[in-house]
């Protein structure tokens, strides 16, 4: 089962105290031009390696990145100059969300912090009991938080008051425990659960409107690909199953794409860009036709995006690559520091910059 590719690699990465350091490859072009980088790996003794699962976020030319040592850092996008930092004293594994003049982010102890986006001044902090590993979503004055303990919480964004919470009973005992970023659509909160179901909750009340099982295995059935609106359907899935499209109103399955996808799907026009467990980067039509394909690695492709008219893909072999979408040829590559370095969340872009955070806790910014 292809989910075990992911499990095996996670075990390898977390169990090894020493990984092979990669030399930066000879560049075939000048696509990846590093603006700056920071090594944010926390201090640790020999043994299990601290694995970075988070991602940067960019708002108003400021890069926000939390660290496993508890630092939230706000840095100038162009230079990397530190604008402010706060020591929360707990590991920060989730990206920030900006709303108004505030940024919100969570910790692996379940504490949510809300600070002023320019100064870092604390607005409030509350405990939500379970680790927060995906970015909060701001909508209609509310923050939607997906907790690791199979729970979604809806807060008043200004005060932190809990408006409702939905607790999912998950009978599956073996899960990856990853959480997705909820998708807000037509007063619905679309989420993937750890029991193989995708579902919709009422934004106002938190009641379950519909649910559909889209993967049926004994274990590792987490729906951990961020739900994405693509045309008239919601696209999501699990690395241990196949990419699926469902009706956002009823949850009925609209299409089975028939491929096992590791990366969060990315919509480019009317095409889906995905990275597979088999090291492929694929452009798909919304009807499921494979339009273009390239194999870039013997390891899974964990993240994809579109930047400067090229496809950018990160894979478990420790490299990111730029791909010409017309010829589907690799035009540049960059080593992320160590074997098995990868990107477990998002490749984050603006028109001019590409940022990423590796599993070995390195923050890179390219221009």
C-alpha positions as CSV (number, residue, x, y, z in Angstrom):
1,X,0.0,0.0,0.0
2,X,1.4,3.3,-1.0
3,X,0.7,5.0,2.3
4,X,3.5,3.0,3.8
5,X,5.9,4.9,1.5
6,X,5.1,8.0,3.6
7,X,5.1,6.1,6.9
8,X,8.5,4.5,6.2
9,X,10.1,7.8,5.2
10,X,8.7,9.5,8.3
11,X,10.1,6.8,10.5
12,X,13.5,7.0,8.7
13,X,13.7,10.7,9.1
14,X,12.6,10.9,12.7
15,X,14.7,7.9,13.9
16,X,18.0,8.8,12.3
17,X,20.3,11.1,14.3
18,X,22.4,11.8,11.2
19,X,21.3,12.4,7.7
20,X,23.5,12.8,4.7
21,X,24.1,16.5,3.9
22,X,23.6,17.3,0.3
23,X,25.8,19.5,-1.8
24,X,24.1,22.2,-3.8
25,X,23.8,20.8,-7.3
26,X,25.3,22.6,-10.3
27,X,22.6,24.9,-11.6
28,X,21.3,24.4,-15.1
29,X,19.7,27.9,-15.0
30,X,19.3,30.9,-12.8
31,X,15.7,30.1,-11.8
32,X,16.3,29.5,-8.1
33,X,18.0,32.7,-6.9
34,X,18.3,32.6,-3.1
35,X,17.4,35.9,-1.4
36,X,18.2,34.7,2.1
37,X,17.8,31.6,4.3
38,X,17.7,30.8,8.0
39,X,18.5,27.6,9.9
40,X,15.8,27.3,12.5
41,X,16.6,23.8,13.7
42,X,16.2,23.6,17.5
43,X,18.9,22.2,19.7
44,X,18.5,18.5,20.4
45,X,20.5,15.5,21.7
46,X,21.3,12.5,19.6
47,X,18.2,10.5,18.8
48,X,14.9,11.4,17.1
49,X,15.2,14.4,14.9
50,X,12.7,17.3,15.3
51,X,10.7,17.4,12.1
52,X,9.3,20.7,10.7
53,X,5.7,20.3,9.5
54,X,4.9,24.0,9.3
55,X,5.1,26.6,6.5
56,X,5.8,30.3,6.2
57,X,3.1,32.9,5.4
58,X,3.6,36.2,3.7
59,X,1.5,39.3,4.4
60,X,2.4,42.9,3.5
61,X,6.0,42.0,2.6
62,X,6.5,40.3,6.0
63,X,7.4,36.6,6.3
64,X,6.0,34.9,9.4
65,X,7.5,31.6,10.6
66,X,7.1,29.6,13.8
67,X,9.8,27.3,15.1
68,X,9.9,24.1,17.2
69,X,11.8,26.0,19.8
70,X,8.8,28.2,20.4
71,X,9.8,31.4,18.5
72,X,7.4,33.2,16.2
73,X,9.4,35.3,13.9
74,X,8.3,38.2,11.7
75,X,10.9,39.0,9.0
76,X,11.3,41.5,6.2
77,X,10.6,39.6,2.9
78,X,13.3,41.3,0.9
79,X,16.2,41.1,3.4
80,X,15.3,38.6,6.1
81,X,15.8,41.3,8.8
82,X,14.0,40.3,12.0
83,X,11.1,42.7,12.7
84,X,9.9,41.1,15.9
85,X,10.0,37.8,17.6
86,X,8.0,36.3,20.5
87,X,9.1,33.3,22.7
88,X,5.9,31.2,23.3
89,X,8.0,28.5,25.0
90,X,6.0,25.8,23.2
91,X,6.6,24.3,19.7
92,X,4.9,26.1,16.9
93,X,3.9,23.8,14.1
94,X,1.1,25.7,12.3
95,X,1.3,28.6,9.9
96,X,-0.2,32.0,10.8
97,X,-3.4,33.5,9.6
98,X,-3.7,37.3,9.1
99,X,-7.0,39.1,9.9
100,X,-7.2,42.9,10.3
101,X,-4.2,44.0,12.2
102,X,-3.7,40.6,13.9
103,X,-2.0,37.3,13.2
104,X,-3.2,34.1,14.7
105,X,-1.2,30.9,15.2
106,X,-1.2,27.8,17.3
107,X,1.1,25.5,19.2
108,X,1.6,21.8,19.6
109,X,0.2,22.1,23.1
110,X,-3.1,23.5,21.7
111,X,-2.5,27.1,22.7
112,X,-3.7,29.8,20.2
113,X,-1.9,33.1,20.1
114,X,-3.2,36.3,18.6
115,X,-0.7,39.2,18.2
116,X,-0.5,42.5,16.4
117,X,1.0,41.8,12.9
118,X,3.5,44.7,12.9
119,X,4.6,44.9,16.6
120,X,4.0,41.4,18.0
121,X,2.0,42.8,20.9
122,X,-0.2,40.1,22.5
123,X,-3.9,40.5,22.0
124,X,-5.0,37.3,23.6
125,X,-4.1,33.6,24.0
126,X,-6.3,30.7,24.8
127,X,-5.9,26.9,25.4
128,X,-7.8,24.6,23.0
129,X,-6.6,21.3,24.5
130,X,-5.2,19.6,21.4
131,X,-2.3,20.4,19.1
132,X,-2.9,23.0,16.3
133,X,-1.0,21.9,13.2
134,X,-2.9,23.7,10.4
135,X,-3.4,27.4,9.7
136,X,-6.5,29.0,11.2
137,X,-9.0,30.2,8.7
138,X,-10.6,33.7,9.1
139,X,-14.1,34.2,7.8
140,X,-17.0,36.6,8.8
141,X,-15.3,37.7,12.0
142,X,-14.5,34.1,13.1
143,X,-11.5,31.9,13.3
144,X,-11.9,28.2,12.3
145,X,-9.3,26.0,14.0
146,X,-8.8,22.4,13.1
147,X,-7.2,20.6,16.1
148,X,-5.3,17.4,15.9
149,X,-7.7,15.6,18.3
150,X,-10.3,15.3,15.5
151,X,-12.0,18.5,16.6
152,X,-12.9,21.8,14.8
153,X,-13.4,24.9,16.8
154,X,-15.1,28.2,15.8
155,X,-14.0,31.3,17.7
156,X,-14.9,34.9,17.7
157,X,-11.7,36.3,16.2
158,X,-11.7,39.5,18.3
159,X,-12.2,37.9,21.7
160,X,-11.3,34.3,21.4
161,X,-14.7,33.2,22.7
162,X,-15.6,29.7,21.5
163,X,-18.8,29.8,19.5
164,X,-19.0,26.1,18.7
165,X,-16.9,23.0,18.4
166,X,-17.3,19.7,16.6
167,X,-15.7,16.6,18.0
168,X,-15.2,13.7,15.6
169,X,-15.4,10.2,16.9
170,X,-12.6,8.3,15.0
171,X,-12.7,4.5,15.5
172,X,-9.6,4.0,13.4
173,X,-6.7,3.5,15.8
174,X,-3.8,3.9,13.4
175,X,-3.8,7.3,11.7
176,X,-1.2,9.9,10.7
177,X,-3.1,12.4,12.8
178,X,-2.5,15.1,10.2
179,X,-5.0,17.9,9.9
180,X,-6.1,19.8,6.8
181,X,-6.8,23.5,6.2
182,X,-10.6,23.8,6.2
183,X,-12.3,25.2,3.1
184,X,-15.1,27.8,3.6
185,X,-17.7,27.6,0.9
186,X,-21.4,28.7,0.9
187,X,-21.7,28.9,4.7
188,X,-20.1,25.4,4.9
189,X,-16.8,24.4,6.5
190,X,-15.4,21.6,4.3
191,X,-12.9,19.3,6.2
192,X,-11.2,16.0,5.7
193,X,-11.3,13.6,8.7
194,X,-8.9,11.0,10.0
195,X,-11.5,8.2,9.4
196,X,-11.5,8.3,5.6
197,X,-14.5,10.7,5.4
198,X,-14.8,14.2,4.0
199,X,-17.6,16.3,5.4
200,X,-19.3,19.7,5.6
201,X,-20.2,21.5,8.8
202,X,-22.5,24.5,9.1
203,X,-20.4,27.6,9.5
204,X,-23.0,29.2,11.9
205,X,-23.8,26.2,14.1
206,X,-21.1,23.5,13.6
207,X,-23.7,20.8,12.8
208,X,-22.7,18.1,10.3
209,X,-24.5,18.7,7.0
210,X,-23.1,15.8,5.0
211,X,-20.2,13.3,5.0
212,X,-18.8,10.9,2.4
213,X,-16.3,8.1,2.9
214,X,-13.7,8.4,0.1
215,X,-11.1,5.9,1.3
216,X,-11.7,2.5,2.9
217,X,-8.6,0.9,4.3
218,X,-7.8,-0.5,7.8
219,X,-5.4,2.2,8.7
220,X,-3.7,5.4,7.6
221,X,-6.9,6.7,6.0
222,X,-6.6,10.3,7.0
223,X,-8.0,12.8,4.5
224,X,-5.0,15.1,4.7
225,X,-5.0,16.8,1.4
226,X,-6.4,20.3,1.8
227,X,-9.9,20.5,0.2
228,X,-9.8,22.6,-3.0
229,X,-12.7,24.0,-5.0
230,X,-12.0,23.1,-8.6
231,X,-14.8,23.9,-11.0
232,X,-18.0,22.6,-9.5
233,X,-16.4,20.0,-7.1
234,X,-14.3,19.7,-4.0
235,X,-11.0,17.9,-4.6
236,X,-9.3,16.1,-1.8
237,X,-8.0,12.7,-0.7
238,X,-5.4,10.7,1.2
239,X,-1.9,9.6,0.1
240,X,-3.0,6.0,0.9
241,X,-6.0,6.2,-1.4
242,X,-6.7,8.2,-4.6
243,X,-7.6,11.8,-5.4
244,X,-11.3,12.3,-5.4
245,X,-13.8,15.0,-6.4
246,X,-17.1,15.4,-4.6
247,X,-20.2,17.5,-4.9
248,X,-19.9,20.5,-2.4
249,X,-23.7,20.5,-1.8
250,X,-24.3,16.8,-1.2
251,X,-20.9,15.1,-0.8
252,X,-21.7,12.7,-3.6
253,X,-18.6,11.4,-5.4
254,X,-18.2,13.2,-8.8
255,X,-15.0,11.7,-9.9
256,X,-12.2,9.3,-8.9
257,X,-9.0,10.5,-10.5
258,X,-7.4,7.1,-9.9
259,X,-4.0,8.4,-8.8
260,X,-2.4,8.5,-5.3
261,X,-1.4,12.0,-4.5
262,X,1.0,13.2,-1.8
263,X,1.0,16.9,-2.4
264,X,-1.9,19.3,-1.7
265,X,-3.6,19.8,-5.1
266,X,-3.0,23.1,-6.8
267,X,-5.5,24.7,-9.3
268,X,-4.1,26.4,-12.3
269,X,-6.9,27.7,-14.5
270,X,-9.0,24.6,-15.3
271,X,-6.2,22.2,-14.6
272,X,-5.0,20.4,-11.4
273,X,-1.3,20.3,-10.6
274,X,-0.4,17.3,-8.3
275,X,2.6,15.4,-7.0
276,X,2.3,11.7,-6.6
277,X,3.7,8.9,-4.4
278,X,5.7,7.7,-7.4
279,X,7.7,10.8,-7.8
280,X,5.6,12.2,-10.7
281,X,4.3,15.7,-11.3
282,X,1.1,15.6,-13.3
283,X,-1.2,18.2,-14.9
284,X,-4.8,16.9,-14.9
285,X,-7.9,18.1,-16.5
286,X,-10.9,18.4,-14.2
287,X,-12.4,15.4,-16.0
288,X,-9.4,13.3,-14.9
289,X,-7.4,13.2,-18.1
290,X,-3.6,13.2,-17.6
291,X,-2.5,16.1,-19.8
292,X,1.2,16.2,-19.0
293,X,3.5,14.1,-16.8
294,X,7.1,14.0,-15.7
295,X,8.9,11.8,-13.2
296,X,11.4,13.8,-11.2
297,X,12.4,11.5,-8.4
298,X,12.3,7.9,-7.1
299,X,10.7,9.4,-3.9
300,X,7.3,10.9,-3.4
301,X,6.6,14.5,-4.5
302,X,5.4,16.3,-1.3
303,X,4.5,19.8,-2.5
304,X,3.8,21.6,-5.8
305,X,3.0,25.2,-6.9
306,X,3.1,27.5,-9.9
307,X,5.7,30.3,-9.8
308,X,7.1,32.6,-12.5
309,X,5.4,30.6,-15.3
310,X,7.0,27.4,-14.1
311,X,6.0,24.4,-12.0
312,X,7.9,24.1,-8.7
313,X,7.9,20.7,-6.9
314,X,9.6,19.4,-3.7
315,X,10.3,15.7,-3.3
316,X,11.5,13.4,-0.5
317,X,15.0,13.1,-2.1
318,X,15.9,16.5,-0.6
319,X,15.4,18.7,-3.7
320,X,13.1,21.2,-5.2
321,X,12.9,21.5,-9.0
322,X,11.6,24.0,-11.5
323,X,9.8,22.5,-14.5
324,X,8.9,24.1,-17.8
325,X,5.2,23.4,-18.1
326,X,5.4,23.4,-21.9
327,X,8.1,20.8,-22.4
328,X,7.7,19.2,-18.9
329,X,11.5,19.3,-18.5
330,X,13.4,20.2,-15.3
331,X,15.2,23.5,-15.9
332,X,16.7,23.9,-12.4
333,X,17.1,22.2,-9.1
334,X,18.1,23.1,-5.6
335,X,19.2,20.8,-2.7
336,X,17.4,21.6,0.5
337,X,20.3,20.6,2.7
338,X,19.9,17.0,3.7
339,X,18.8,13.7,2.2
340,X,15.0,13.2,2.9
341,X,14.5,16.9,3.5
342,X,11.1,17.8,2.1
343,X,8.2,20.2,2.5
344,X,5.3,18.8,4.4
345,X,3.0,21.8,4.1
346,X,3.0,24.6,1.4
347,X,5.3,26.2,-1.1
348,X,4.3,29.8,-0.6
349,X,4.6,32.4,-3.3
350,X,4.1,36.0,-4.3
351,X,4.7,37.4,-7.7
352,X,8.4,37.9,-6.9
353,X,9.2,35.5,-4.1
354,X,9.1,31.8,-3.3
355,X,9.4,30.7,0.3
356,X,9.5,27.2,1.9
357,X,10.2,25.5,5.2
358,X,11.8,22.1,5.1
359,X,11.3,19.1,7.4
360,X,14.9,19.9,8.7
361,X,13.7,23.3,9.8
362,X,15.4,25.4,7.2
363,X,13.6,28.5,5.9
364,X,14.5,29.5,2.3
365,X,13.4,32.6,0.4
366,X,14.0,32.8,-3.4
367,X,13.5,35.7,-5.7
